[in-house]
Amino acid sequence: MIRALTGFSTRSPWKVIALWAVLGIAAALLGQAFVFRASQPGTAGFLPAQYDSAAALKIAEERFGVKPDANLLTVLVARSDGTPLGAADEQRIDAQAAQMSRQRVAMPKPKDPMPLAQDHSQTPRVSPAMTAPDRAFRLLSVELTGHAADPGVQATYRAFRDSARDLFAQEGLRTGFTGGIADRVDTADAEETRSKVVGIVMLGVIVLLHVLVFRSALAALLPLLAVSVIGGAATGVVVGAALLTDTGLADSTPGLINVVLVGIGIDYFLFLLFRFREQLREHPEQSGREAAAEVAGRVGTAVTSAALTIVAAFATLGVASFGQFRVLGPAIALAVLVMLLGSLTFMPALLAVTGRKMFWPSRALKREPRAGSAARLGDRVARRPLTLVLASVALLGALAAGVVGLRMDYGQGGAGADRTAAVDTAREIARALPAGVSDPTTVFVTASDGGTLTVERLAGLSGALARVDGVGQVAGTVLSEDRRAARIDLFLTADPQRQEARDLVTGPVRAAVSAHAPAGTEAHVGGTPAVFADIAAAVDKDLKVVFPVAAGLIALILLVLLRSLLAPLILLAAVGLGFAATLGASTLVFQHALDRPGVDFTLPLVLFLFVVALGTDYNILMSDRIREEMERPGPARAAVSRAVRHTAPAIATAGLVLAASFGSLAVTPAPSTQQIGFATALGILLSAFVLSIVLVPALAALLGRSTWWPVRPRRSYAAAGDREHAPDRVLVG
């Protein structure tokens, strides 16, 4: 099957290239146009129904008409001269709010309109909320609808913000906007320049690495072009599958898919390029198409094995209870399958068409390369494998020791230290009112006895909640139209995004609700702190299921692919040690050196999937080459030396490219994303430079051909005069 795909692609390369150009670009455009229609806003909707905050969200939608894509924000209105508001000021503010509720906000036309883009013009819901005790400002509650990550919705919000600012300025009043989409847009605007610079630097690093390795402009740029086409097509396929199956993606899923595909796609192209150059150098009589066909067929098996390992690792997220993980895993797995298809068809076709021109103007094809650092490392691995095994294990073990005392940080990981207008507005509100005013925690009560609810019937519950330490204020009880449900808003003194608020909600608040809810009713607690507390519980449960399932499935795949019992155990032990070392190093950096509350609660799962899956990726490629070399005559250690010499440059370059791709996340303002970027980049570097290039080959050199027990590679002597593969007199097996 693999050789059939690669064979067709190299025999008819222009047909394959044309097909990818048309279908790939079309899928990419459709994916961009429909991505937000396939995405689910917020995170509460991903929780299983049995969680308290999920039940609260369901009541809010069914009984109080809260829309799933509602974007709530708070507008602060104060006098421009800084004096307290008078009664006349409040009347003017309320009148302007009523006017804004009747005025349609038109979505501005984008500079580069996307085909099939939605029009998010709408009439916002604006209502007065409260006045500060010192009468320094009055708050308005605003609701816009649409996915907060959609550029069209963000543009509509900016139009509303600018219109409201101008409207109140005419009355001698100043405004501030905070909460929900206001926070998101201000952070995006503040980070726009940084994001562009980071993207340009990342691409520059990738191109520079390719230029330094291949000394060719075409070999530097063509992988990026190919990965962009395949990656765009993969995103389109994922979005299409989500729409067809009515599955809501998280808004972070497309971005994460792009990072993953850029990394592994360039990795796969690099593996092909290195073997292609080696093939052309050793067989100058071959045409480009013949060399491409032979290399693609040989490397295709290893690339397929590596890709299927990643697919299996992410597919295990399908057993998670937290919906965001349950959707993310299959989405990335599907995207990797598309990248695999491109690696077996589009990339070999490009090699067949370009041939030796791929490496122009480099003259490396015309001469045998000198023994470089990879050859010296291969010789050292073969001569002193035990020393290198002990040194590698000692290094990884020392880093893994950092796991001792590991604490999980269940914070949301909001914006970084950079101040924005939304943050300043929130701080101004918090100086006069409880911090939770702009993001209340809500208690929903429903009648389960067939009766109706009244404010008096719920007075005891409201009073009990008001007495909870940490609840700054309790709003009046609001009844549904049929009076069978009620909502009570709580304004916490703690920031709703912080751990203190989650501890308050999961402890005293839920205890008070349980103890004082009237007989014949059911009560549930919702809001940001409750949602993230329940997410933390769901993720903690999922970690105990996903880890063993993923490890078992990867072990099974390795067992089938390597046709060995011992080799899969070696690879799994190596990547397991690499995972522990990466998590330990991240704990040392963030929890101890930077004095963070702990590591982000999603980090262990993300690291396990990326480091174990991608680390196994490199190990498979190295193991495949070691097995290939051991099938040739001569001592096993000589075979290991040759494998390291030929494979280490590809793995090292691929590791640097993938680390740069993930490392770009480390400079984002969100603390959780910083941790994921740093830790994943470090894990990739450890996997490439310690595990795959040193530890795994050194273990293979120690065990010799017994590595592949019970099916040892058969020795097939090369053609006479093949000095490189002749028995080595210096290295002993």
C-alpha positions in Angstrom: 0.0 0.0 0.0 2.8 2.5 1.0 5.0 1.6 -2.0 1.9 1.8 -4.3 1.2 5.4 -3.1 4.8 6.5 -3.4 5.3 4.7 -6.7 2.3 6.4 -8.3 3.3 9.8 -6.9 6.8 9.5 -8.4 5.6 8.1 -11.8 2.9 10.8 -12.2 4.3 13.7 -10.1 2.6 16.5 -11.9 -0.8 14.9 -11.6 -0.3 14.5 -7.8 1.0 18.1 -7.5 -1.9 19.5 -9.4 -4.4 17.5 -7.4 -2.9 18.7 -4.1 -2.8 22.3 -5.4 -6.5 22.3 -6.3 -8.0 20.2 -3.5 -5.6 21.3 -0.8 -6.0 25.0 -1.4 -9.8 24.6 -1.8 -10.0 22.7 1.5 -7.8 25.3 3.2 -10.1 28.2 2.1 -13.2 26.4 3.1 -11.7 25.5 6.5 -10.9 29.2 7.2 -14.4 30.2 6.1 -16.2 27.7 8.3 -13.8 27.2 11.2 -15.8 29.3 13.7 -19.1 27.8 12.6 -17.6 24.4 13.6 -16.2 25.8 16.9 -18.0 25.8 20.2 -17.7 29.0 22.2 -16.5 28.8 25.8 -15.5 25.8 27.8 -18.5 25.1 30.0 -20.2 23.2 27.2 -17.5 20.6 27.1 -18.2 19.4 30.6 -20.2 16.2 31.1 -23.8 16.7 32.2 -23.2 15.2 35.6 -21.1 18.2 36.7 -22.8 20.9 38.8 -21.7 23.8 36.6 -22.9 21.9 33.4 -26.3 21.5 35.0 -26.4 25.2 35.8 -25.5 26.1 32.2 -28.4 23.9 31.0 -30.9 25.7 33.2 -29.5 29.1 32.1 -30.1 28.2 28.5 -33.5 26.5 28.8 -35.2 28.7 31.5 -33.5 32.1 31.1 -32.8 32.2 27.4 -29.0 32.5 27.7 -27.5 31.8 24.3 -24.5 29.5 24.1 -22.6 32.1 22.1 -23.5 35.1 24.3 -20.6 37.5 25.0 -21.2 39.4 28.2 -19.2 42.4 29.0 -19.4 45.3 31.5 -19.3 49.0 30.6 -18.1 51.5 33.2 -19.5 55.0 32.8 -18.2 57.9 34.9 -18.0 61.7 34.7 -15.0 63.0 32.7 -14.2 65.5 35.4 -13.9 62.8 38.1 -16.7 64.1 40.3 -19.4 61.8 41.7 -22.5 61.0 39.6 -25.7 62.8 40.3 -29.2 61.7 39.8 -29.4 63.5 36.5 -26.2 61.8 35.3 -27.7 58.4 36.1 -30.8 59.3 34.1 -28.7 60.3 31.1 -26.6 57.1 31.3 -29.8 55.0 31.4 -31.3 56.9 28.5 -28.2 56.4 26.4 -28.2 52.6 27.3 -31.8 52.4 26.1 -30.8 54.1 22.9 -27.9 51.7 22.3 -30.3 48.7 22.8 -32.3 49.9 19.8 -29.3 50.8 17.6 -28.0 48.1 15.2 -24.2 47.8 15.2 -22.9 47.1 11.7 -19.9 44.8 11.3 -17.1 46.7 9.5 -16.0 45.3 6.2 -12.7 43.5 6.6 -9.7 44.6 4.5 -9.2 41.1 3.1 -12.7 39.6 3.1 -13.0 35.8 3.3 -15.4 34.0 1.0 -18.6 32.8 2.7 -17.8 34.9 5.7 -20.8 35.6 8.1 -22.2 39.0 8.8 -22.2 39.6 12.5 -24.1 42.9 12.5 -26.5 42.9 15.5 -28.4 44.9 18.0 -26.8 44.5 21.4 -28.7 44.0 24.7 -27.7 46.9 27.0 -29.2 47.3 30.5 -28.2 49.3 33.7 -26.6 47.1 36.4 -25.6 49.2 39.4 -23.9 52.3 40.7 -20.8 52.3 42.8 -21.3 53.0 46.5 -19.2 56.2 46.2 -21.1 57.1 43.0 -17.8 57.2 41.1 -19.3 55.3 38.2 -22.3 53.4 37.0 -22.1 50.0 35.3 -24.0 48.7 32.3 -24.4 45.1 31.3 -24.0 44.4 27.6 -24.6 41.2 25.6 -23.3 40.6 22.1 -23.7 37.2 20.3 -21.2 35.2 18.2 -17.9 33.3 18.7 -15.6 35.5 20.6 -12.6 34.3 18.6 -14.2 35.1 15.3 -12.5 38.2 13.7 -15.9 39.4 12.5 -17.4 39.3 16.0 -14.4 41.1 17.4 -14.7 43.8 14.7 -18.4 44.2 15.6 -17.4 44.6 19.3 -14.9 47.3 18.4 -17.5 49.1 16.4 -19.9 49.0 19.4 -17.1 50.1 21.8 -16.1 53.1 19.6 -19.8 54.1 19.1 -20.6 53.9 22.8 -17.4 55.8 23.7 -18.3 58.6 21.3 -22.0 58.7 22.4 -21.1 59.1 26.1 -18.3 61.5 25.4 -20.8 63.9 23.9 -22.5 63.9 27.3 -19.2 64.7 29.2 -18.8 61.1 30.3 -15.9 58.6 30.0 -16.2 54.9 29.5 -14.3 51.7 30.2 -15.0 48.2 28.9 -14.1 44.9 30.6 -15.0 41.2 30.9 -15.5 38.6 28.2 -14.9 39.7 24.7 -13.5 43.1 25.9 -10.6 41.3 27.6 -10.0 39.1 24.6 -9.9 41.9 22.1 -7.7 44.2 24.1 -5.2 41.3 24.7 -5.2 40.4 21.0 -4.7 44.0 20.0 -1.8 44.4 22.5 -0.2 41.2 21.3 -0.7 41.7 17.6 2.8 43.0 16.9 4.5 40.4 19.1 2.6 37.6 17.4 3.7 38.8 14.0 7.3 39.2 15.1 7.3 35.7 16.7 5.8 34.1 13.5 8.4 35.8 11.3 11.3 34.8 13.6 10.1 31.2 13.7 9.9 31.0 9.9 13.3 32.6 9.7 14.8 30.1 12.0 13.3 27.2 10.1 14.5 28.5 6.7 18.0 29.3 8.1 18.3 25.8 9.5 17.5 24.3 6.1 19.9 26.6 4.3 22.7 25.7 6.7 22.0 22.0 6.3 21.4 21.7 2.6 23.1 24.9 1.2 20.1 25.3 -1.1 17.3 27.8 -1.4 14.9 25.4 -2.9 15.4 22.8 -0.1 14.9 25.6 2.4 11.6 26.9 1.0 9.9 23.9 -0.6 9.2 22.1 2.7 7.5 25.2 4.1 5.4 25.5 0.9 4.5 21.8 1.0 3.6 21.8 4.7 1.5 24.9 4.2 -0.6 23.3 1.5 -1.0 20.0 3.3 -1.6 21.7 6.7 -4.3 23.9 5.2 -6.0 20.9 3.7 -5.8 19.1 7.0 -7.5 22.0 8.8 -10.2 22.0 6.2 -10.8 18.3 6.5 -11.0 18.6 10.3 -13.5 21.5 10.1 -15.5 19.6 7.5 -15.6 16.5 9.6 -16.7 18.6 12.6 -19.6 20.1 10.7 -20.7 16.8 9.2 -20.7 15.1 12.6 -22.1 18.2 14.5 -19.1 18.2 16.8 -18.0 21.5 18.3 -14.3 22.2 18.2 -12.6 24.3 20.9 -11.5 27.6 19.5 -7.8 26.7 20.3 -7.9 23.5 18.2 -7.1 25.0 14.8 -4.1 26.9 16.1 -2.8 23.8 17.9 -3.3 21.7 14.8 -1.2 24.2 12.8 1.6 24.1 15.3 1.6 20.3 15.3 1.5 19.9 11.5 4.2 22.5 10.8 6.5 20.6 13.2 5.8 17.0 12.1 5.3 17.9 8.4 8.7 19.6 8.1 10.2 16.6 10.1 8.8 14.1 7.5 10.1 16.2 4.6 13.5 16.5 6.2 13.7 12.7 6.6 12.9 12.3 2.9 15.4 15.1 1.9 18.3 13.6 3.8 17.7 10.1 2.4 17.1 11.6 -1.1 20.5 13.4 -0.9 22.2 10.3 0.3 20.7 8.2 -2.5 21.7 10.7 -5.2 25.2 10.8 -3.8 25.7 7.1 -3.7 24.0 6.4 -7.1 24.9 9.2 -9.5 23.6 7.1 -12.4 20.0 7.3 -11.1 17.5 9.8 -12.3 15.6 12.0 -9.8 12.4 10.1 -10.3 14.1 6.7 -9.7 15.9 8.0 -6.6 12.6 9.6 -5.3 10.7 6.3 -5.8 13.3 4.2 -4.0 13.7 6.7 -1.1 10.0 7.4 -0.7 9.2 3.6 -0.6 11.9 3.0 2.0 11.4 6.0 4.2 7.6 5.8 3.8 7.4 2.8 6.0 9.2 4.6 8.9 7.2 7.8 8.4 3.9 5.8 8.4 4.9 4.0 11.6 5.8 7.3 13.3 2.6 9.0 12.1 0.4 6.1 13.3 2.0 6.3 16.7 1.1 9.9 17.0 -2.4 9.1 15.7 -2.8 6.4 18.3 -1.6 8.6 21.1 -4.0 11.4 20.3 -6.9 9.1 19.5 -6.8 7.9 23.1 -8.2 11.3 24.1 -11.4 10.0 22.7 -12.0 8.1 26.0 -11.6 11.4 28.1 -14.7 12.7 29.9 -13.8 16.3 29.3 -15.3 17.2 25.9 -12.5 19.5 24.8 -10.0 16.7 25.1 -12.4 14.2 23.6 -12.7 16.4 20.5 -9.1 17.6 20.4 -7.6 14.1 20.2 -9.5 12.8 17.2 -9.1 16.2 15.5 -5.3 16.1 15.7 -5.3 12.4 14.8 -7.3 13.2 11.6 -5.0 16.1 10.7 -1.9 13.9 11.2 -3.4 11.3 8.8 -3.9 14.0 6.2 -0.2 15.0 6.7 0.8 11.4 6.4 -1.1 11.1 3.1 0.7 14.3 1.9 4.1 12.8 3.0 3.5 9.7 0.9 2.2 11.5 -2.2 2.8 15.3 -2.4 6.3 15.3 -1.0 7.7 12.4 -3.1 6.1 14.0 -6.2 8.0 17.3 -5.4 11.3 15.3 -5.1 10.6 13.5 -8.4 10.0 16.8 -10.2 13.0 18.7 -8.8 15.5 15.8 -8.7 19.1 17.1 -8.3 17.9 20.7 -8.7 16.5 20.4 -5.2 20.0 20.9 -3.8 21.3 23.6 -6.2 23.7 25.4 -5.9 25.2 23.1 -3.4 27.9 20.7 -4.7 27.4 18.2 -1.9 26.1 15.6 -4.4 29.4 15.6 -6.3 31.6 14.6 -3.4 31.6 12.2 -0.5 30.9 14.2 2.7 33.7 14.4 5.3 33.3 12.6 8.6 31.6 15.3 10.7 30.2 15.5 14.2 27.5 12.9 13.4 30.2 10.4 12.3 32.3 11.1 15.4 29.2 10.7 17.6 28.3 7.4 16.0 31.9 6.1 16.6 31.7 7.2 20.2 28.3 5.5 20.7 29.7 2.3 19.3 32.9 2.4 21.3 31.5 3.4 24.7 27.8 2.6 24.8 27.7 1.8 28.5 29.2 5.2 29.5 26.7 7.1 27.3 23.8 5.0 28.6 24.8 5.9 32.2 25.4 9.5 31.4 22.0 9.9 29.6 20.1 8.1 32.4 21.9 10.3 35.0 21.0 13.5 33.2 17.3 12.5 32.6 17.0 11.1 36.2 18.3 14.4 37.7 15.8 16.4 35.7 13.0 13.9 36.6 13.8 14.4 40.3 12.1 17.8 39.9 8.8 16.1 39.8 9.1 15.6 43.6 6.8 18.2 45.2 4.9 18.9 42.0 1.8 21.0 42.4 -1.0 21.5 39.9 -2.1 25.1 39.2 -5.8 25.1 38.2 -5.8 28.7 37.3 -7.3 29.7 34.0 -4.1 31.2 32.7 -5.4 34.5 31.6 -3.4 37.3 30.1 0.1 38.0 31.2 1.5 40.9 33.1 0.9 43.4 30.3 -1.8 45.9 31.2 -4.6 46.5 28.9 -7.6 48.9 29.0 -9.9 46.1 30.0 -7.6 45.1 32.9 -7.4 48.8 34.1 -11.2 49.0 34.0 -11.6 45.8 36.0 -9.2 47.2 38.7 -11.1 50.4 38.9 -14.4 48.5 39.4 -12.7 46.3 42.1 -11.7 49.3 44.1 -15.3 50.1 44.8 -17.2 46.9 44.3 -16.5 43.2 44.7 -14.1 41.8 42.1 -16.8 39.4 40.8 -19.3 42.1 39.7 -18.3 41.9 36.0 -18.3 38.1 36.1 -20.8 36.9 38.7 -21.2 33.4 40.1 -24.8 32.3 39.7 -26.9 29.9 41.7 -29.8 28.4 39.7 -32.7 26.8 41.5 -35.5 24.7 39.9 -38.7 23.4 41.5 -38.6 19.6 41.5 -41.9 19.2 43.4 -44.1 20.5 40.6 -44.7 23.8 42.4 -43.6 27.3 41.7 -40.9 29.5 43.2 -41.2 32.8 44.9 -38.7 35.3 46.2 -39.9 34.7 49.8 -39.4 30.9 49.4 -35.7 31.5 48.4 -35.0 34.2 51.0 -33.4 31.7 53.4 -31.0 30.6 50.7 -30.1 34.2 49.7 -29.4 35.0 53.3 -27.2 32.0 53.8 -25.2 32.9 50.7 -24.8 36.5 51.9 -23.2 35.2 55.1 -20.6 33.2 53.3 -17.1 34.7 53.9 -15.9 35.8 50.4 -19.3 36.7 49.0 -19.2 40.4 48.7 -22.8 41.0 47.5 -25.9 39.0 46.6 -28.1 40.3 43.9 -31.9 40.1 44.0 -33.6 36.8 43.1 -34.7 36.7 39.4 -37.6 34.3 38.6 -38.2 32.6 35.2 -41.3 33.4 33.3 -43.1 30.2 34.4 -41.7 30.8 38.0 -40.4 27.2 38.1 -36.7 28.4 38.1 -34.8 31.2 39.7 -31.3 32.7 39.6 -29.3 34.4 42.3 -26.1 36.2 41.3 -23.2 36.3 43.7 -20.4 38.9 43.4 -17.3 37.3 45.0 -14.6 39.4 46.5 -12.0 37.2 44.9 -11.1 37.5 41.2 -13.2 34.9 39.4 -10.2 33.8 37.4 -8.1 32.9 40.5 -7.8 29.8 42.6 -9.3 31.6 45.6 -12.6 32.0 43.8 -12.6 28.3 42.8 -11.9 27.2 46.3 -14.7 29.5 47.6 -17.2 28.1 45.1 -16.4 24.4 45.5 -16.3 24.8 49.3 -18.4 27.3 51.3 -20.7 28.3 48.4 -21.8 24.9 47.3 -22.0 23.8 51.0 -24.4 26.7 51.7 -26.5 25.8 48.6 -26.7 22.2 49.7 -27.7 23.0 53.2 -30.2 25.9 52.6 -31.9 25.0 49.3 -35.6 24.8 50.1 -37.3 21.4 50.2 -38.7 20.3 46.8 -36.0 22.2 44.8 -32.7 21.4 43.1 -29.9 24.0 43.1 -26.7 24.2 41.0 -23.8 26.7 41.0 -22.5 28.1 37.7 -20.2 30.8 36.6 -16.5 31.0 35.7 -15.1 29.7 39.1 -17.5 26.8 39.2 -16.8 25.8 35.5 -13.0 25.7 35.9 -13.3 23.9 39.2 -15.3 21.2 37.5 -12.9 21.2 34.5 -10.0 20.6 36.9 -11.9 17.6 38.4 -12.7 16.2 35.0 -9.1 16.5 33.8 -7.7 14.9 37.0 -10.0 12.0 36.3 -9.0 11.8 32.6 -5.3 11.7 33.4 -5.7 8.4 35.2 -7.4 6.9 32.2 -5.6 8.4 29.2 -2.1 7.7 30.4 -2.3 3.9 30.6 -4.5 3.6 27.5 -2.1 5.6 25.4 1.0 3.8 26.7 -0.6 0.4 26.0 -1.8 1.4 22.5 1.7 2.8 21.6 3.3 -0.4 22.9 1.0 -2.5 20.8 1.8 -0.5 17.7 5.5 -0.7 18.3 5.2 -4.4 18.8 3.6 -4.8 15.5 5.8 -2.4 13.6 9.2 -3.5 15.0 8.3 -7.2 15.1 10.2 -7.5 18.4 9.4 -7.8 22.1 12.5 -6.2 23.4 12.8 -3.1 21.1 9.3 -1.7 22.0 10.2 -2.0 25.7 13.4 -0.1 25.2 11.7 2.7 23.3 8.8 3.0 25.8 11.2 3.1 28.7 13.3 5.8 27.0 10.4 8.1 26.1 8.9 7.5 29.6 12.1 8.7 31.2 12.1 11.6 28.7 8.6 12.5 29.8 9.5 12.5 33.5 12.6 14.6 32.8 10.6 17.2 30.9 7.9 17.4 33.5 10.5 17.6 36.3 12.5 20.4 34.5 9.3 22.3 33.9 8.5 22.0 37.6 11.9 23.3 38.5 11.6 26.3 36.2 8.0 27.4 36.8 7.2 26.2 40.3 10.5 26.8 41.9 12.6 29.3 39.9 9.7 31.5 38.8 7.7 30.9 42.0 4.5 30.1 40.2 1.7 28.4 42.2 2.5 25.2 40.3 2.5 23.8 36.7 -0.6 24.2 34.6 -3.1 21.4 35.2 -3.2 20.5 31.5 0.6 20.3 31.2 1.1 16.6 32.2 -1.4 15.4 29.6 -0.2 17.7 26.8 3.4 16.7 27.6 2.6 13.0 27.7 0.9 13.1 24.3 3.4 15.4 22.5 6.7 14.2 24.1 5.8 10.5 24.1 4.2 10.5 20.7 6.8 12.8 19.0 9.7 11.2 21.0 8.6 7.8 19.8 8.5 9.4 16.3 12.3 10.0 16.3 13.1 6.7 18.0 11.2 4.8 15.3 13.2 6.6 12.6 16.5 5.8 14.4 15.5 2.2 15.2 14.4 1.7 11.6 17.8 2.8 10.3 19.7 0.7 12.9 17.7 -2.4 11.9 18.4 -1.7 8.2 22.1 -1.4 8.9 22.1 -4.5 11.1 20.7 -6.5 8.1 24.0 -5.8 6.4 27.2 -7.8 7.2 29.6 -6.8 10.0 29.5 -6.2 13.7 26.4 -4.8 15.3 28.2 -1.8 16.8 29.5 -0.9 13.3 25.9 -0.9 12.1 24.9 1.4 15.0 27.7 3.7 14.2 26.6 4.0 10.5 23.0 4.5 11.6 23.9 7.4 13.9 26.1 8.9 11.2 23.3 8.9 8.6 20.3 9.6 10.8 21.5 11.9 13.5 21.6 15.0 11.2 18.0 14.5 10.1 16.8 14.0 13.7 18.8 16.9 15.0 17.5 19.3 12.3 14.0 18.0 12.7 14.2 18.4 16.5 15.4 22.0 16.2 12.6 22.8 13.8 9.9 21.3 15.9 11.3 22.9 19.1 11.3 26.3 17.4 7.7 25.7 16.3 6.5 24.9 19.8 9.0 27.3 21.5 7.2 30.2 19.8 4.3 29.6 22.2 6.6 30.3 25.2 6.6 34.1 24.4 2.8 34.5 24.4 1.3 36.4 27.4 -0.8 33.5 28.7 1.0 31.7 31.5 -0.5 28.3 30.6 0.6 28.6 27.0 4.0 29.8 28.1 4.4 26.6 30.1 3.2 24.4 27.2 5.5 26.1 24.7 8.6 25.9 27.0 8.0 22.3 28.2 7.1 20.9 24.8 10.2 22.5 23.1 12.4 21.2 25.9 10.9 17.7 25.6 11.4 17.6 21.9 15.1 18.6 22.3 15.6 15.9 24.9 13.9 13.4 22.7 16.0 14.3 19.7 19.4 14.9 21.2 19.5 12.6 24.2 17.0 9.8 23.6 17.1 9.2 19.8 20.7 10.1 19.0 22.5 8.8 22.1 20.4 6.6 24.5 18.6 4.4 22.0 21.6 3.8 19.8 23.8 3.1 22.8 21.4 0.5 24.1 21.3 -1.1 20.7 25.1 -1.2 20.6 25.1 -2.9 24.0 22.4 -5.5 23.1 23.5 -6.0 19.5 21.2 -7.9 17.3 19.5 -9.2 20.4 17.6 -5.9 20.4 15.3 -7.3 17.9 14.6 -10.6 19.8 12.9 -12.9 19.0 13.3 -12.0 15.3 16.8 -10.9 14.7 17.7 -9.0 11.5 19.1 -11.4 8.9 22.6 -10.5 7.6 22.6 -10.0 3.8 26.1 -9.2 2.5 26.3 -6.2 0.3 27.9 -6.2 -3.1 31.5 -6.8 -3.3 33.6 -3.8 -2.8 31.1 -2.0 -0.6 33.6 -0.8 2.0 31.2 1.1 4.2 29.2 -2.0 4.9 32.0 -4.5 5.1 32.9 -6.0 8.5 34.6 -3.5 10.7 37.9 -4.6 12.3 37.9 -1.9 15.0 34.4 -2.1 16.4 33.4 -5.3 18.0 29.8 -6.7 18.0 
